[in-house]
Amino acid sequence: MGRKSGICLMMILFLGLSGCSNRVIDGQQVNKEEKIVIKFSHVVEENTPKGLAAIRFAQLIEERSRGSIEVQVFPNSQLFKDGEEFEALSRGDVQMIAPATSKMSQLFPQWQIWDLPYLFSDLESVHQIMDGPLGKTLLEQLEEKNMRGLAMWDNGFKHLTNNIHPIIKLSDLKGLRFRVMSPGILQEQFLNFGANATILPFNDVYEALREGSVEGQENTVSNIYTKKFSEVQKYLTLSQHGFMGYAVIVNADFWDQLPSQARELIEKTMSEVTLWERETAKELDQEQLEEIKKAKVINIYSLTPQEKMIWRKDFSSVYTKFEKENGSEFLNEVKKWSEEME
């Protein structure tokens, strides 16, 4: 046995690794340059469910790998805006991103299923679909674009804000200029009722609302609160009309080059953090809504259950658009799952 092979065998026996690699897992045995570094870029604030989960994931990976795997988190579009993340991941400028599921639909149209208004009645049904066969099918689609999906996180249900008047009926949308995340279903749900739908990166929304280039937007409580949209908006309608989720993704080439033990650690930790993220999202939604109410800087209207039923019926044309683009079979399958869980 040569000297190099002997050293490799000793490392395997001592560290419990599956093989010898340029990347060494034991942080106490490597130089800083030999670490596995994962740049994790996202576009929201650190005190959001996604932001906090990214930090927790980085901390647990650092601890459990004894410093040999370093997850560097870049929140709030510090590196790339939400329209730039996919290319950055493809180039290898970052190794991990967590775009909104709406952004995923630009590459994979079936991901618009998460955008359909009032398709899901509660977060429990959302999570069961995410973690079930349908969610797995959607994540597997990422392989076509050299990406690997690790998890789906969430940020709860979306609501409407605007500067002109309270929105109680969908007809109240007429004539208003709304910011949307992406084309497709999200645009259709506004255009269908006579509103203008403008696509803007998330971190440009506050300034657009302040300047008046758009008059309203849809978002979760967490994003409304952390981005201080209530400072530049007059009316908030608690509509819960749509779901906002995230896909946690890594570059497939980077992933395949990782030692198997590193992949196992990342997957196990990600599964644990995903459960934590979902519970945190639920708690923050309640806490931050109370903070918005306490501030008394925005007029709040909460739709009644009866009004939500009317909105759901009026949104039927949006479902028709989805079926035309993706077929009715997939939608019916999701509906079936959702109804069984109610």
Contacts in CASP RR format, 6 or more apart in sequence:
PFRMAT RR
TARGET T0000
AUTHOR 0000-0000-0000
METHOD contacts of the structure
MODEL  1
MGRKSGICLMMILFLGLSGCSNRVIDGQQVNKEEKIVIKFSHVVEENTPK
GLAAIRFAQLIEERSRGSIEVQVFPNSQLFKDGEEFEALSRGDVQMIAPA
TSKMSQLFPQWQIWDLPYLFSDLESVHQIMDGPLGKTLLEQLEEKNMRGL
AMWDNGFKHLTNNIHPIIKLSDLKGLRFRVMSPGILQEQFLNFGANATIL
PFNDVYEALREGSVEGQENTVSNIYTKKFSEVQKYLTLSQHGFMGYAVIV
NADFWDQLPSQARELIEKTMSEVTLWERETAKELDQEQLEEIKKAKVINI
YSLTPQEKMIWRKDFSSVYTKFEKENGSEFLNEVKKWSEEME
1 9 0 8 1.000
8 19 0 8 1.000
8 20 0 8 1.000
11 17 0 8 1.000
11 20 0 8 1.000
11 24 0 8 1.000
11 29 0 8 1.000
12 18 0 8 1.000
12 19 0 8 1.000
12 20 0 8 1.000
15 24 0 8 1.000
15 25 0 8 1.000
15 26 0 8 1.000
15 29 0 8 1.000
16 261 0 8 1.000
17 25 0 8 1.000
17 259 0 8 1.000
17 261 0 8 1.000
18 259 0 8 1.000
18 260 0 8 1.000
18 261 0 8 1.000
19 259 0 8 1.000
21 259 0 8 1.000
22 34 0 8 1.000
23 34 0 8 1.000
23 35 0 8 1.000
23 36 0 8 1.000
23 258 0 8 1.000
23 259 0 8 1.000
23 262 0 8 1.000
24 30 0 8 1.000
24 34 0 8 1.000
24 68 0 8 1.000
25 65 0 8 1.000
25 68 0 8 1.000
25 69 0 8 1.000
25 259 0 8 1.000
25 261 0 8 1.000
25 262 0 8 1.000
26 66 0 8 1.000
26 68 0 8 1.000
27 35 0 8 1.000
27 65 0 8 1.000
27 66 0 8 1.000
27 67 0 8 1.000
27 68 0 8 1.000
28 66 0 8 1.000
30 68 0 8 1.000
35 67 0 8 1.000
35 68 0 8 1.000
35 69 0 8 1.000
35 70 0 8 1.000
36 65 0 8 1.000
36 68 0 8 1.000
36 69 0 8 1.000
36 70 0 8 1.000
36 258 0 8 1.000
36 262 0 8 1.000
37 70 0 8 1.000
37 72 0 8 1.000
37 95 0 8 1.000
38 61 0 8 1.000
38 69 0 8 1.000
38 70 0 8 1.000
38 71 0 8 1.000
38 72 0 8 1.000
38 95 0 8 1.000
38 96 0 8 1.000
38 250 0 8 1.000
39 72 0 8 1.000
39 74 0 8 1.000
39 79 0 8 1.000
39 93 0 8 1.000
39 94 0 8 1.000
39 95 0 8 1.000
39 96 0 8 1.000
40 54 0 8 1.000
40 57 0 8 1.000
40 58 0 8 1.000
40 71 0 8 1.000
40 72 0 8 1.000
40 73 0 8 1.000
40 74 0 8 1.000
40 94 0 8 1.000
40 95 0 8 1.000
40 96 0 8 1.000
40 97 0 8 1.000
40 98 0 8 1.000
41 74 0 8 1.000
41 78 0 8 1.000
41 79 0 8 1.000
41 80 0 8 1.000
41 85 0 8 1.000
41 88 0 8 1.000
41 94 0 8 1.000
41 96 0 8 1.000
41 97 0 8 1.000
42 50 0 8 1.000
42 51 0 8 1.000
42 54 0 8 1.000
42 73 0 8 1.000
42 74 0 8 1.000
42 75 0 8 1.000
42 76 0 8 1.000
42 97 0 8 1.000
42 98 0 8 1.000
43 75 0 8 1.000
43 76 0 8 1.000
43 77 0 8 1.000
43 80 0 8 1.000
43 81 0 8 1.000
43 82 0 8 1.000
43 85 0 8 1.000
43 201 0 8 1.000
43 202 0 8 1.000
43 203 0 8 1.000
44 50 0 8 1.000
44 51 0 8 1.000
44 75 0 8 1.000
44 76 0 8 1.000
44 202 0 8 1.000
44 223 0 8 1.000
44 226 0 8 1.000
45 51 0 8 1.000
45 75 0 8 1.000
45 76 0 8 1.000
45 226 0 8 1.000
45 227 0 8 1.000
46 52 0 8 1.000
46 55 0 8 1.000
46 75 0 8 1.000
46 76 0 8 1.000
47 226 0 8 1.000
48 155 0 8 1.000
48 222 0 8 1.000
48 223 0 8 1.000
48 226 0 8 1.000
48 284 0 8 1.000
49 153 0 8 1.000
49 154 0 8 1.000
49 155 0 8 1.000
49 222 0 8 1.000
49 277 0 8 1.000
49 278 0 8 1.000
49 280 0 8 1.000
49 281 0 8 1.000
49 284 0 8 1.000
50 98 0 8 1.000
50 153 0 8 1.000
50 155 0 8 1.000
50 246 0 8 1.000
50 277 0 8 1.000
51 73 0 8 1.000
51 75 0 8 1.000
52 277 0 8 1.000
52 280 0 8 1.000
53 153 0 8 1.000
53 273 0 8 1.000
53 274 0 8 1.000
53 276 0 8 1.000
53 277 0 8 1.000
53 280 0 8 1.000
54 71 0 8 1.000
54 73 0 8 1.000
54 75 0 8 1.000
54 98 0 8 1.000
55 73 0 8 1.000
56 273 0 8 1.000
56 276 0 8 1.000
56 277 0 8 1.000
57 71 0 8 1.000
57 269 0 8 1.000
57 270 0 8 1.000
57 273 0 8 1.000
58 70 0 8 1.000
58 71 0 8 1.000
58 72 0 8 1.000
58 73 0 8 1.000
60 269 0 8 1.000
60 272 0 8 1.000
60 273 0 8 1.000
61 69 0 8 1.000
61 70 0 8 1.000
61 71 0 8 1.000
61 265 0 8 1.000
61 266 0 8 1.000
61 269 0 8 1.000
62 69 0 8 1.000
62 70 0 8 1.000
62 71 0 8 1.000
64 265 0 8 1.000
64 269 0 8 1.000
65 262 0 8 1.000
65 265 0 8 1.000
69 262 0 8 1.000
69 265 0 8 1.000
69 266 0 8 1.000
71 96 0 8 1.000
74 94 0 8 1.000
76 203 0 8 1.000
77 201 0 8 1.000
77 202 0 8 1.000
77 203 0 8 1.000
79 88 0 8 1.000
79 93 0 8 1.000
79 94 0 8 1.000
80 88 0 8 1.000
80 93 0 8 1.000
80 94 0 8 1.000
81 201 0 8 1.000
81 202 0 8 1.000
81 203 0 8 1.000
81 204 0 8 1.000
82 99 0 8 1.000
82 100 0 8 1.000
82 103 0 8 1.000
82 181 0 8 1.000
82 201 0 8 1.000
82 202 0 8 1.000
82 203 0 8 1.000
83 103 0 8 1.000
83 201 0 8 1.000
85 94 0 8 1.000
85 97 0 8 1.000
85 99 0 8 1.000
85 103 0 8 1.000
86 97 0 8 1.000
86 99 0 8 1.000
86 103 0 8 1.000
86 107 0 8 1.000
86 145 0 8 1.000
88 94 0 8 1.000
88 97 0 8 1.000
89 95 0 8 1.000
89 96 0 8 1.000
89 97 0 8 1.000
89 147 0 8 1.000
89 249 0 8 1.000
89 250 0 8 1.000
89 251 0 8 1.000
90 145 0 8 1.000
90 146 0 8 1.000
90 251 0 8 1.000
92 251 0 8 1.000
92 254 0 8 1.000
94 251 0 8 1.000
95 250 0 8 1.000
95 251 0 8 1.000
95 254 0 8 1.000
96 248 0 8 1.000
96 249 0 8 1.000
96 250 0 8 1.000
96 251 0 8 1.000
97 248 0 8 1.000
97 249 0 8 1.000
98 153 0 8 1.000
98 246 0 8 1.000
98 247 0 8 1.000
98 248 0 8 1.000
98 249 0 8 1.000
99 246 0 8 1.000
99 247 0 8 1.000
99 249 0 8 1.000
100 181 0 8 1.000
100 244 0 8 1.000
100 245 0 8 1.000
100 246 0 8 1.000
101 111 0 8 1.000
101 114 0 8 1.000
101 115 0 8 1.000
101 152 0 8 1.000
101 243 0 8 1.000
101 244 0 8 1.000
101 245 0 8 1.000
101 246 0 8 1.000
101 247 0 8 1.000
102 111 0 8 1.000
102 112 0 8 1.000
102 114 0 8 1.000
102 115 0 8 1.000
102 181 0 8 1.000
102 182 0 8 1.000
102 186 0 8 1.000
102 244 0 8 1.000
103 181 0 8 1.000
103 182 0 8 1.000
104 111 0 8 1.000
104 247 0 8 1.000
105 111 0 8 1.000
105 112 0 8 1.000
105 114 0 8 1.000
105 115 0 8 1.000
105 182 0 8 1.000
105 184 0 8 1.000
105 185 0 8 1.000
106 182 0 8 1.000
106 183 0 8 1.000
107 145 0 8 1.000
108 138 0 8 1.000
108 141 0 8 1.000
108 142 0 8 1.000
108 144 0 8 1.000
109 325 0 8 1.000
109 326 0 8 1.000
110 138 0 8 1.000
110 141 0 8 1.000
110 326 0 8 1.000
110 330 0 8 1.000
111 138 0 8 1.000
111 141 0 8 1.000
111 247 0 8 1.000
112 184 0 8 1.000
112 185 0 8 1.000
112 322 0 8 1.000
112 325 0 8 1.000
112 326 0 8 1.000
113 119 0 8 1.000
113 138 0 8 1.000
113 322 0 8 1.000
113 326 0 8 1.000
113 330 0 8 1.000
113 331 0 8 1.000
113 334 0 8 1.000
114 243 0 8 1.000
114 244 0 8 1.000
114 245 0 8 1.000
115 184 0 8 1.000
115 185 0 8 1.000
115 186 0 8 1.000
115 242 0 8 1.000
115 243 0 8 1.000
116 185 0 8 1.000
116 242 0 8 1.000
116 315 0 8 1.000
116 318 0 8 1.000
116 319 0 8 1.000
116 322 0 8 1.000
116 331 0 8 1.000
117 189 0 8 1.000
117 241 0 8 1.000
117 242 0 8 1.000
117 311 0 8 1.000
117 312 0 8 1.000
117 315 0 8 1.000
117 318 0 8 1.000
118 241 0 8 1.000
118 242 0 8 1.000
118 308 0 8 1.000
118 311 0 8 1.000
118 312 0 8 1.000
118 315 0 8 1.000
119 242 0 8 1.000
119 243 0 8 1.000
119 334 0 8 1.000
119 335 0 8 1.000
119 338 0 8 1.000
120 126 0 8 1.000
120 129 0 8 1.000
120 242 0 8 1.000
120 243 0 8 1.000
120 338 0 8 1.000
121 338 0 8 1.000
121 342 0 8 1.000
122 342 0 8 1.000
123 154 0 8 1.000
123 156 0 8 1.000
123 157 0 8 1.000
123 278 0 8 1.000
123 282 0 8 1.000
124 341 0 8 1.000
125 337 0 8 1.000
125 338 0 8 1.000
125 341 0 8 1.000
125 342 0 8 1.000
126 154 0 8 1.000
126 243 0 8 1.000
127 154 0 8 1.000
127 278 0 8 1.000
128 337 0 8 1.000
128 341 0 8 1.000
129 135 0 8 1.000
129 334 0 8 1.000
129 337 0 8 1.000
129 338 0 8 1.000
129 341 0 8 1.000
130 152 0 8 1.000
130 154 0 8 1.000
131 152 0 8 1.000
134 333 0 8 1.000
134 334 0 8 1.000
134 337 0 8 1.000
135 152 0 8 1.000
139 149 0 8 1.000
139 152 0 8 1.000
139 247 0 8 1.000
142 148 0 8 1.000
142 149 0 8 1.000
142 247 0 8 1.000
142 249 0 8 1.000
143 252 0 8 1.000
146 251 0 8 1.000
146 252 0 8 1.000
146 253 0 8 1.000
147 249 0 8 1.000
147 250 0 8 1.000
147 251 0 8 1.000
147 252 0 8 1.000
148 249 0 8 1.000
148 250 0 8 1.000
148 251 0 8 1.000
148 252 0 8 1.000
148 255 0 8 1.000
149 247 0 8 1.000
149 248 0 8 1.000
149 249 0 8 1.000
149 250 0 8 1.000
150 248 0 8 1.000
150 249 0 8 1.000
150 250 0 8 1.000
150 266 0 8 1.000
150 267 0 8 1.000
150 270 0 8 1.000
151 247 0 8 1.000
151 248 0 8 1.000
151 270 0 8 1.000
151 271 0 8 1.000
151 273 0 8 1.000
151 274 0 8 1.000
152 245 0 8 1.000
152 246 0 8 1.000
152 247 0 8 1.000
152 248 0 8 1.000
152 274 0 8 1.000
153 245 0 8 1.000
153 246 0 8 1.000
153 248 0 8 1.000
153 274 0 8 1.000
153 277 0 8 1.000
153 278 0 8 1.000
153 281 0 8 1.000
154 243 0 8 1.000
154 244 0 8 1.000
154 245 0 8 1.000
154 246 0 8 1.000
154 277 0 8 1.000
154 278 0 8 1.000
154 281 0 8 1.000
155 220 0 8 1.000
155 222 0 8 1.000
155 223 0 8 1.000
155 244 0 8 1.000
155 245 0 8 1.000
155 246 0 8 1.000
155 281 0 8 1.000
156 220 0 8 1.000
156 221 0 8 1.000
156 222 0 8 1.000
156 243 0 8 1.000
156 244 0 8 1.000
156 245 0 8 1.000
156 281 0 8 1.000
156 282 0 8 1.000
156 285 0 8 1.000
157 220 0 8 1.000
157 240 0 8 1.000
157 241 0 8 1.000
157 242 0 8 1.000
157 243 0 8 1.000
157 244 0 8 1.000
158 218 0 8 1.000
158 219 0 8 1.000
158 220 0 8 1.000
158 239 0 8 1.000
158 240 0 8 1.000
158 241 0 8 1.000
158 242 0 8 1.000
158 243 0 8 1.000
158 244 0 8 1.000
159 218 0 8 1.000
159 219 0 8 1.000
159 220 0 8 1.000
159 221 0 8 1.000
159 224 0 8 1.000
159 236 0 8 1.000
159 237 0 8 1.000
159 238 0 8 1.000
159 239 0 8 1.000
159 240 0 8 1.000
159 241 0 8 1.000
160 167 0 8 1.000
160 216 0 8 1.000
160 217 0 8 1.000
160 218 0 8 1.000
160 236 0 8 1.000
160 237 0 8 1.000
160 239 0 8 1.000
160 241 0 8 1.000
161 216 0 8 1.000
161 217 0 8 1.000
161 218 0 8 1.000
161 219 0 8 1.000
161 224 0 8 1.000
161 229 0 8 1.000
161 230 0 8 1.000
161 233 0 8 1.000
161 235 0 8 1.000
161 236 0 8 1.000
161 237 0 8 1.000
161 298 0 8 1.000
162 176 0 8 1.000
162 178 0 8 1.000
162 215 0 8 1.000
162 216 0 8 1.000
162 217 0 8 1.000
162 233 0 8 1.000
162 234 0 8 1.000
162 235 0 8 1.000
163 209 0 8 1.000
163 212 0 8 1.000
163 215 0 8 1.000
163 216 0 8 1.000
163 232 0 8 1.000
163 233 0 8 1.000
163 234 0 8 1.000
163 235 0 8 1.000
164 176 0 8 1.000
164 215 0 8 1.000
164 234 0 8 1.000
164 235 0 8 1.000
165 172 0 8 1.000
165 235 0 8 1.000
166 172 0 8 1.000
166 235 0 8 1.000
166 237 0 8 1.000
166 299 0 8 1.000
166 301 0 8 1.000
167 173 0 8 1.000
167 235 0 8 1.000
167 237 0 8 1.000
167 239 0 8 1.000
167 301 0 8 1.000
168 237 0 8 1.000
168 301 0 8 1.000
168 303 0 8 1.000
168 307 0 8 1.000
169 307 0 8 1.000
169 310 0 8 1.000
170 193 0 8 1.000
170 311 0 8 1.000
170 314 0 8 1.000
170 315 0 8 1.000
171 193 0 8 1.000
173 190 0 8 1.000
173 193 0 8 1.000
173 194 0 8 1.000
173 195 0 8 1.000
174 193 0 8 1.000
174 194 0 8 1.000
174 195 0 8 1.000
175 194 0 8 1.000
175 195 0 8 1.000
175 196 0 8 1.000
176 195 0 8 1.000
176 196 0 8 1.000
176 215 0 8 1.000
176 216 0 8 1.000
177 195 0 8 1.000
177 196 0 8 1.000
177 198 0 8 1.000
177 212 0 8 1.000
177 213 0 8 1.000
177 214 0 8 1.000
177 215 0 8 1.000
177 216 0 8 1.000
178 190 0 8 1.000
178 195 0 8 1.000
178 196 0 8 1.000
178 197 0 8 1.000
178 198 0 8 1.000
178 214 0 8 1.000
178 215 0 8 1.000
178 216 0 8 1.000
178 217 0 8 1.000
178 218 0 8 1.000
179 197 0 8 1.000
179 198 0 8 1.000
179 199 0 8 1.000
179 200 0 8 1.000
179 205 0 8 1.000
179 208 0 8 1.000
179 209 0 8 1.000
179 214 0 8 1.000
179 216 0 8 1.000
179 217 0 8 1.000
179 218 0 8 1.000
180 186 0 8 1.000
180 187 0 8 1.000
180 190 0 8 1.000
180 197 0 8 1.000
180 198 0 8 1.000
180 199 0 8 1.000
180 200 0 8 1.000
180 217 0 8 1.000
180 218 0 8 1.000
181 199 0 8 1.000
181 202 0 8 1.000
182 199 0 8 1.000
183 199 0 8 1.000
184 321 0 8 1.000
185 318 0 8 1.000
185 321 0 8 1.000
185 322 0 8 1.000
186 197 0 8 1.000
186 218 0 8 1.000
187 197 0 8 1.000
187 199 0 8 1.000
188 317 0 8 1.000
188 318 0 8 1.000
188 321 0 8 1.000
189 241 0 8 1.000
189 315 0 8 1.000
189 318 0 8 1.000
190 196 0 8 1.000
190 197 0 8 1.000
191 197 0 8 1.000
192 317 0 8 1.000
192 318 0 8 1.000
193 314 0 8 1.000
198 208 0 8 1.000
198 213 0 8 1.000
198 214 0 8 1.000
200 208 0 8 1.000
200 214 0 8 1.000
202 223 0 8 1.000
205 214 0 8 1.000
205 217 0 8 1.000
205 227 0 8 1.000
205 229 0 8 1.000
206 227 0 8 1.000
206 228 0 8 1.000
206 229 0 8 1.000
206 232 0 8 1.000
208 214 0 8 1.000
209 215 0 8 1.000
209 216 0 8 1.000
209 217 0 8 1.000
209 229 0 8 1.000
209 232 0 8 1.000
209 233 0 8 1.000
210 232 0 8 1.000
216 233 0 8 1.000
217 229 0 8 1.000
217 233 0 8 1.000
218 241 0 8 1.000
218 242 0 8 1.000
219 227 0 8 1.000
219 229 0 8 1.000
219 244 0 8 1.000
220 244 0 8 1.000
220 285 0 8 1.000
221 284 0 8 1.000
221 285 0 8 1.000
221 288 0 8 1.000
221 289 0 8 1.000
221 292 0 8 1.000
222 281 0 8 1.000
222 284 0 8 1.000
222 285 0 8 1.000
222 288 0 8 1.000
223 229 0 8 1.000
223 244 0 8 1.000
224 230 0 8 1.000
224 236 0 8 1.000
224 288 0 8 1.000
224 292 0 8 1.000
225 288 0 8 1.000
225 289 0 8 1.000
225 291 0 8 1.000
225 292 0 8 1.000
226 288 0 8 1.000
230 236 0 8 1.000
230 292 0 8 1.000
230 295 0 8 1.000
230 297 0 8 1.000
230 298 0 8 1.000
231 297 0 8 1.000
233 298 0 8 1.000
234 298 0 8 1.000
234 299 0 8 1.000
235 298 0 8 1.000
235 299 0 8 1.000
235 301 0 8 1.000
236 292 0 8 1.000
236 298 0 8 1.000
236 299 0 8 1.000
236 300 0 8 1.000
236 301 0 8 1.000
237 300 0 8 1.000
237 301 0 8 1.000
237 302 0 8 1.000
237 303 0 8 1.000
238 289 0 8 1.000
238 300 0 8 1.000
238 301 0 8 1.000
238 302 0 8 1.000
238 303 0 8 1.000
239 303 0 8 1.000
239 308 0 8 1.000
239 311 0 8 1.000
240 303 0 8 1.000
240 308 0 8 1.000
241 308 0 8 1.000
241 311 0 8 1.000
241 315 0 8 1.000
248 270 0 8 1.000
248 274 0 8 1.000
255 263 0 8 1.000
258 266 0 8 1.000
292 298 0 8 1.000
292 300 0 8 1.000
293 300 0 8 1.000
303 311 0 8 1.000
319 331 0 8 1.000
322 331 0 8 1.000
323 331 0 8 1.000
END
